[in-house]
Amino acid sequence: MLKTLLYVNEDLASSIALRYTAYLNQFVPLSLFISHVEEPAENEQGETGWVRHTWEDSVVSSGKRLIERMLRTENIDCPLAGRPTVFVGDRDKEIAYELRNGLYNLFIEGYLNTADPDQFYELINSPLYTNTSCPALVVKNLSINKKCALLCADSVDPKVLVEKSMAILGDSTFSFDVIHFKFNESEQLVTLDHEDGGSCLREVESLLAQHGKSVGKVTVLSGTPEQVGDYLKDYALVASTLPTRKSMTMYVLANSLASVLMVH
């Protein structure tokens, strides 16, 4: 089972992430832990001693009630492996510390998709995502599907994509498609020949075969990030290496409603 940390707030993104995680557990058995971080207001950060300790106890109790409300409301069919935890401090630092010290295999959090790719990049370029000790799953939507897609492009390292993805999905019951993206400012999405995927696509297929995985469908797509992002929307998740700001792959992921498994 994958030791998994799910971060929750009392919001719609976390509600979707809770339900998605329960669905994911049907395909990838999870050892699930839930966590929440309360970030102190600026005027509360200077308190020390007994006052600070009393305040933190109150904040932690409030955070635990928040998680309990979320779990009661969603009533997810996925048992927890331990009691939910609440931390006080900087969100990214507290989660990163917990991931390292807890030796987690996977981090999950919800993200409400927006029309602004910069917001998505700000999330995945944060220290939490770039320095995390494990892959991170950004839940954008509750896509009920039994297929995953591996997104490759000429800029993608095939070995990182396949080996890190299979560390999470290798024992799952998902089926896999491979999508190779080529940027082209065209009015419609075009499907190219397999040979147009080049050496990157061939290596991804070869590495998947070495992991004992057969590929359901291999598709080479030529178009804009918006077109390819829309094509991916029905997959349960899309696995991708962590893209750079100027990468067209980043814009594909930002424009897709599919949840994204980030590996690096």
C-alpha positions as a printed NumPy array, in Angstrom:
array([[  0.   ,   0.   ,   0.   ],
       [  1.147,   3.523,  -0.767],
       [  1.648,   5.67 ,   2.299],
       [ -0.276,   8.785,   1.265],
       [ -0.721,  12.236,   2.794],
       [ -3.874,  14.121,   1.789],
       [ -3.966,  17.816,   2.63 ],
       [ -7.402,  19.287,   3.372],
       [ -9.025,  22.64 ,   4.01 ],
       [-12.712,  23.279,   4.511],
       [-13.3  ,  24.141,   0.864],
       [-14.581,  22.733,  -2.425],
       [-11.114,  21.739,  -3.678],
       [-10.565,  19.543,  -0.617],
       [-14.062,  18.091,  -0.89 ],
       [-13.313,  16.958,  -4.439],
       [ -9.882,  15.683,  -3.391],
       [-11.4  ,  13.565,  -0.609],
       [-13.882,  11.923,  -2.971],
       [-11.242,  11.466,  -5.661],
       [ -8.862,   9.827,  -3.176],
       [-11.55 ,   7.34 ,  -2.184],
       [-12.057,   6.539,  -5.878],
       [ -8.299,   6.229,  -6.437],
       [ -8.095,   3.755,  -3.563],
       [-10.146,   1.299,  -5.652],
       [ -7.284,   1.105,  -8.158],
       [ -4.241,   1.907,  -6.021],
       [ -4.517,   0.679,  -2.412],
       [ -3.632,   3.61 ,  -0.172],
       [ -2.492,   3.838,   3.413],
       [ -4.173,   7.206,   3.913],
       [ -3.25 ,   9.964,   6.337],
       [ -4.953,  13.363,   6.435],
       [ -3.377,  16.633,   7.463],
       [ -4.266,  20.307,   7.793],
       [ -2.163,  23.399,   8.516],
       [ -3.344,  26.476,  10.397],
       [ -1.268,  29.492,   9.404],
       [ -1.075,  32.141,  12.161],
       [ -1.934,  35.724,  11.356],
       [  0.982,  38.148,  11.326],
       [  0.001,  39.663,  14.694],
       [ -0.059,  36.183,  16.267],
       [  3.423,  35.079,  15.241],
       [  5.308,  36.944,  17.944],
       [  3.622,  35.301,  20.927],
       [  5.838,  33.135,  23.136],
       [  5.68 ,  30.941,  26.229],
       [  2.407,  30.021,  27.907],
       [  0.354,  32.385,  25.739],
       [  1.72 ,  30.837,  22.552],
       [  1.204,  27.295,  23.837],
       [ -2.406,  27.983,  24.839],
       [ -3.126,  29.656,  21.522],
       [ -1.621,  26.759,  19.543],
       [ -3.7  ,  24.226,  21.503],
       [ -6.83 ,  26.195,  20.626],
       [ -5.866,  26.435,  16.945],
       [ -5.074,  22.709,  16.728],
       [ -8.423,  21.84 ,  18.315],
       [-10.187,  24.07 ,  15.797],
       [ -8.291,  22.417,  12.928],
       [ -9.244,  18.949,  14.15 ],
       [-12.909,  19.944,  14.248],
       [-12.548,  21.2  ,  10.671],
       [-11.195,  17.842,   9.502],
       [-13.899,  15.946,  11.411],
       [-16.597,  18.039,   9.7  ],
       [-15.044,  17.352,   6.303],
       [-14.889,  13.603,   6.929],
       [-18.469,  13.482,   8.201],
       [-19.729,  15.485,   5.245],
       [-17.92 ,  13.48 ,   2.58 ],
       [-18.157,  10.088,   4.331],
       [-15.499,   8.651,   2.018],
       [-15.117,   4.91 ,   1.516],
       [-11.411,   4.833,   2.355],
       [-10.306,   4.038,   5.9  ],
       [ -7.627,   6.199,   7.498],
       [ -4.333,   4.612,   8.518],
       [ -3.868,   7.039,  11.389],
       [ -5.448,   9.95 ,  13.195],
       [ -5.634,  13.236,  11.226],
       [ -2.928,  15.718,  12.145],
       [ -3.035,  19.502,  12.427],
       [  0.076,  21.676,  12.275],
       [  0.538,  25.364,  13.007],
       [  2.901,  27.403,  10.837],
       [  3.795,  27.944,   7.199],
       [  1.736,  25.548,   5.072],
       [  4.426,  24.491,   2.604],
       [  7.148,  24.115,   5.232],
       [  4.959,  22.07 ,   7.575],
       [  3.776,  19.721,   4.815],
       [  7.291,  19.298,   3.382],
       [  8.603,  18.434,   6.854],
       [  5.82 ,  15.894,   7.409],
       [  6.395,  14.283,   4.   ],
       [ 10.114,  13.856,   4.626],
       [  9.846,  12.611,   8.175],
       [  6.824,  10.404,   7.541],
       [  8.467,   8.707,   4.539],
       [  5.333,   9.117,   2.435],
       [  5.063,   7.691,  -1.077],
       [  2.487,  10.186,  -2.356],
       [  1.128,  13.656,  -1.572],
       [ -2.395,  14.678,  -2.659],
       [ -4.207,  18.002,  -2.563],
       [ -7.136,  19.601,  -4.353],
       [ -6.876,  22.477,  -6.821],
       [ -9.768,  24.327,  -8.444],
       [ -8.829,  24.844, -12.054],
       [ -8.742,  28.424, -13.334],
       [ -8.324,  30.053, -16.712],
       [ -4.98 ,  31.478, -15.577],
       [ -2.003,  29.133, -16.221],
       [  0.157,  31.325, -13.987],
       [ -1.793,  30.206, -10.921],
       [ -1.199,  26.563, -11.771],
       [  2.49 ,  27.196, -12.356],
       [  2.745,  29.087,  -9.065],
       [  1.443,  25.97 ,  -7.32 ],
       [  3.711,  23.405,  -8.994],
       [  6.742,  25.701,  -8.862],
       [  6.401,  26.221,  -5.106],
       [  9.164,  24.806,  -2.867],
       [  6.708,  22.15 ,  -1.694],
       [  6.374,  20.683,  -5.193],
       [  9.893,  21.242,  -6.486],
       [ 11.59 ,  19.905,  -3.349],
       [  9.06 ,  17.34 ,  -2.181],
       [ 10.388,  13.914,  -1.292],
       [  7.649,  12.097,  -3.239],
       [  5.357,  12.521,  -6.269],
       [  2.438,  14.923,  -5.863],
       [ -1.087,  14.447,  -7.193],
       [ -2.996,  17.647,  -7.976],
       [ -6.711,  16.8  ,  -7.95 ],
       [ -8.599,  19.036, -10.353],
       [-11.724,  17.039, -11.02 ],
       [-13.573,  13.889, -10.047],
       [-12.937,  12.034, -13.315],
       [-14.49 ,   8.585, -13.091],
       [-12.358,   6.625, -15.518],
       [-10.245,   3.478, -15.484],
       [ -7.535,   4.928, -17.704],
       [ -4.421,   6.996, -17.007],
       [ -2.348,   8.882, -19.546],
       [  1.397,   9.415, -19.575],
       [  2.132,  12.775, -21.181],
       [  5.373,  12.97 , -23.086],
       [  6.978,  15.512, -25.375],
       [ 10.421,  16.127, -26.82 ],
       [ 11.398,  18.016, -23.634],
       [ 10.386,  15.16 , -21.286],
       [ 12.873,  12.722, -19.731],
       [ 11.313,   9.316, -20.547],
       [ 13.133,   7.505, -17.743],
       [ 11.95 ,   9.912, -15.046],
       [  8.394,   9.893, -16.405],
       [  8.011,   6.125, -16.509],
       [ 10.042,   5.02 , -13.489],
       [  8.631,   7.615, -11.094],
       [  5.078,   7.137, -12.376],
       [  5.296,   3.373, -12.091],
       [  6.531,   3.703,  -8.511],
       [  3.012,   5.008,  -7.799],
       [  0.881,   3.347, -10.476],
       [  2.829,   0.17 , -11.256],
       [  0.697,  -2.072,  -9.038],
       [ -2.561,  -0.345,  -9.878],
       [ -5.387,  -1.8  , -11.944],
       [ -5.507,   1.252, -14.22 ],
       [ -4.89 ,   0.838, -17.937],
       [ -2.426,   3.197, -19.597],
       [ -2.388,   5.341, -22.706],
       [  0.583,   7.375, -23.906],
       [  0.018,  10.849, -25.325],
       [  2.852,  12.594, -27.143],
       [  2.321,  16.336, -27.542],
       [  3.69 ,  18.481, -30.33 ],
       [  2.934,  22.192, -30.275],
       [  1.329,  23.679, -33.358],
       [ -0.778,  26.827, -33.691],
       [ -3.6  ,  25.222, -35.642],
       [ -7.331,  25.661, -35.708],
       [ -7.959,  22.028, -34.842],
       [ -6.212,  19.172, -33.1  ],
       [ -4.433,  16.799, -35.484],
       [ -3.4  ,  13.181, -34.869],
       [  0.008,  12.409, -36.383],
       [  1.683,   9.116, -37.272],
       [  3.356,   7.127, -34.522],
       [  6.792,   7.784, -36.051],
       [  6.33 ,  11.511, -35.44 ],
       [  6.678,  10.856, -31.701],
       [ 10.38 ,  10.234, -32.224],
       [ 12.858,   8.743, -29.759],
       [ 11.076,  10.036, -26.649],
       [  7.907,   8.133, -27.451],
       [  9.804,   4.961, -28.372],
       [ 11.722,   5.048, -25.09 ],
       [  8.55 ,   5.575, -23.028],
       [  6.955,   2.538, -24.668],
       [ 10.097,   0.463, -24.143],
       [ 10.352,   1.41 , -20.459],
       [  6.684,   0.64 , -19.869],
       [  7.207,  -2.804, -21.42 ],
       [ 10.154,  -3.373, -19.063],
       [  7.772,  -2.643, -16.18 ],
       [  5.375,  -5.253, -17.565],
       [  2.836,  -2.689, -18.724],
       [  1.006,  -2.905, -22.016],
       [ -0.188,   0.338, -23.567],
       [ -3.809,   0.628, -24.569],
       [ -3.389,   3.471, -27.046],
       [ -0.505,   5.607, -28.234],
       [ -1.47 ,   8.971, -29.729],
       [  0.712,  11.709, -31.179],
       [ -1.179,  14.992, -31.028],
       [ -0.324,  18.218, -32.808],
       [ -2.101,  21.362, -31.658],
       [ -2.304,  24.029, -28.986],
       [ -2.053,  23.408, -25.235],
       [ -5.738,  24.256, -24.904],
       [ -6.715,  21.626, -27.48 ],
       [ -4.544,  18.9  , -25.97 ],
       [ -5.633,  19.842, -22.453],
       [ -9.253,  19.392, -23.474],
       [ -8.392,  16.014, -25.036],
       [ -7.031,  14.802, -21.685],
       [-10.011,  15.866, -19.58 ],
       [-11.652,  12.429, -19.225],
       [ -8.623,  10.518, -17.936],
       [ -8.594,   9.52 , -14.272],
       [ -5.217,  11.229, -14.112],
       [ -2.354,  12.369, -16.297],
       [  1.234,  11.586, -15.26 ],
       [  3.843,  14.173, -16.162],
       [  7.322,  15.266, -15.227],
       [  7.475,  18.632, -13.474],
       [  7.419,  21.175, -16.328],
       [  9.222,  24.497, -16.587],
       [  7.451,  27.841, -16.871],
       [  8.097,  28.211, -20.606],
       [  7.299,  24.596, -21.431],
       [  4.24 ,  23.987, -23.592],
       [  3.654,  20.905, -21.431],
       [  2.976,  23.199, -18.486],
       [  0.262,  24.958, -20.472],
       [ -1.275,  21.623, -21.47 ],
       [ -1.529,  20.57 , -17.814],
       [ -2.795,  23.984, -16.736],
       [ -5.525,  23.859, -19.371],
       [ -6.656,  20.315, -18.636],
       [ -9.381,  19.394, -16.166],
       [ -7.694,  16.051, -15.562],
       [ -5.916,  15.49 , -12.259],
       [ -2.139,  15.549, -12.612],
       [  0.487,  13.275, -11.069],
       [  3.721,  15.3  , -10.897],
       [  6.973,  13.338, -10.804],
       [ 10.577,  14.489, -10.808]])
